[in-house]
């Protein structure tokens, strides 16, 4: 029986359109609203049409992670081209770019953001989507560019990923605290915050674990 509605027949539903529908639904109503039946109704297809592209809700979530990391990679590539044109390229700039674009994705999709921290860590490294592993490899390459030896890299790698993914999650959790918690209100109002706090914290971490940037001598 052919599906009706916005999606038309089964053949018109691509994986890309399905995942775009997942993100739209989650952005609007949160992860709790996502189900195969609800997504089918959202796309105007029979729920069974979805199973041609995802065997379960778990696969939908994995596909959503892939899409979010893909969006982050696109932003990072655009920023990389701009930084290269300005001559502002270094291993530190590369790490800041990864941190900044991850933060931007979490801010753009706050209801999906927990997937970038909690769910990614639940999946063994070898089973994470290629776009996720590619980001991890990019961090490793930048740390090697910094001159770290192989014994030091694991510690700095873990610390960088913890900050890059942890800061946006904490930042989102601290938004709009209730008035009866003035201590938390003071924390959220403190400076630096937002992207600036992300950058300051990353530099502090790198200064401690790698060393401060070399000072440029007089021209």
N, C-alpha and C positions, 0 to 999 in steps of 0.2 A: 504494500500500500504506500503510495507516494505521500511524502509529507507536504503540508500546506503552510501558508503563512509567509513571513519575511524570508525564510530560508529556501522556500521552494522544495524541490526534490532532493533526495539524498545526495545525488551527484554534485550538487552545487555547494556543498559544505566542504571547504578545504580545512586542513589543520591550522593554517594561518588565521583564517576567519574565526575558527572555533576558539583559538587562544586569545584572539583580540576580544571576543565576546566574554571570555573568562575574566580578562583584565578589566573590561568595562563594568562587569557585574561586581567584581570585588572592590573596585575603586568606589563604586556607588554605595554598596550595601555591606561590604566586609566579607571576610573569609567564611563566616558562618552561613552566609546566604548561598554558598556554592554547592550545588548538587547536580548530578547528571540530568535529572528531570527539570530542575529549574533552568539550567543552561539551555536545554533543548527548547523550552518555552521561550526563553529570551531570544534565541536565534530563529524561532519559528520553524523548528524541525522536530520530528519524532526523536525521543531520547535515544532510541536504538541507532540513529544515524551517527551519534557521537562516538559510539563504540568502534566505528571504523577507523577512528583517529586516536582514541584513548580508551584503554581497557577499563579504567576506573577513575574515580575522583583523584586518587593519588597520582596518577599519570597527568591529570589536568594540572595539579599543583606543580609537578616537576616541569611541565611545559611552561607554566607561568614563571617559574624561576629562570628558565632558559630565556624567556622573552625579556624579563627585567634585566638580566645580565647582558643580553644583546643590546638593549637600549643604552645601558651604561657604556658598553664598548663603543657604540656609535658616537656618544658624546665625548668619550675619551679620545677617539681618533680625530674628531674635529678640533678638540682643544690641543692635541699634539701637533697638528698642522699649524695652528695659530702660534703656538709657543715656538715651534721651529722657525717660523717666519720672523719672529721677534728676536731670535737668537737666545731665548730663555730656556735652553734645554740642558738638563743635568739629571743625574739619578734622583736627586731630591725632588726636582720638579716633576719627574715621572711619578714618584710616590704620592706627591700632593695631588696630581691629576687624578690618580686612581681614587684617592680618598674623597676628593671634591665631587667627582662624578657619581660615586656611590652615594654620597650624601644627597646629591640632587635627585637621584632616582627615588630614594626613600622619602624625600619631601614631596616629590611629584605623585607618589603612590603610597601614602602612609598606611593604608589598610592592607596593602600587600607586603609592606616592608618587613614584617616578621619572618617571611619566607627566606629573606636574604641572610638572616642570621640563624634562626632556630632550625628551619628545615634543612638548609644546606649542610649544617653540622651533623644532622641525623643520618645523612647519606654518606657511605664510605667514599673516600677520595676517588677511587677508581671508577665509581658509578656516577659521579657528578657530571652534568652536561659538559661537553667540550668547551663551551664559552666560559664556564666557571673555572675549569682547569686552566684555560688560557690566561685568565686574570691572575691565578695563583703563580703561573710560570712567569708572567710579566713582573710580578713582585720579586721573585727569585732572581730574575735577570738583572733587575735594578740593584739589588743588594750585592750581586757579584760585581756589577759595575762600580759600586762604592768601594770595592777592594776588600770586602770581608772574606775571611777564609771559610772553608767548608764547615769547620767546627762551630764557628760563630753564627753562621747564617740561620740555622734552625731557630735559635732563640729570637733573633731579630725578626725573622719571618713571622713567627707566631705572634709576637708583640705588635707588629704592624697590622696583621689581619684582625687582631683583637680590637685595636683602636679604630681601624677603618670601618669595621662593621658594628662595633659596640657603641661608638659615639653617636651615630645617627639614631640607633635604637633608644638609647638613653635620652637623647634630645627630644624625640617624639613622646616618650613617656612623661617628660617633665612639662609638656605644654599645658598651659591653662590650669594650674593647680587650684584647688578650692580655696576660698577666702579663709576658711577656718584653719588652714595650714600656712601661716605667715612665713615659717622657716623655709618651706619649699618655694613660696613666692619669691623670697629673697634670693634663693639659689637661681631660679629661672631668670631673674632680672639682672643677675651679676654679669659683668663683662670680663673677658670676652665670651661670646656665645655664638651659636649658629656656625656658619662656615669659618668665621674667624677663630672661634674656639677650637674647631676641628684642626685648623692649620697650626695654631699655637701648641696644641697638645702633641701633634705629630712631630713638630720640630723639637719639642722638649724630649720626646721619646728617642728620636734619632740622635740628638746631642748626647744623651746619656749612654746609649748603646753603641753608637758608631763614632761619635765625636762631632764637635761643632764644625761648620763649614770653614774651609781655609779662607783666610782673609786675603783679599786682593791687594797687592802692593801698589804703590803709586805708578802711574803711567810713565 
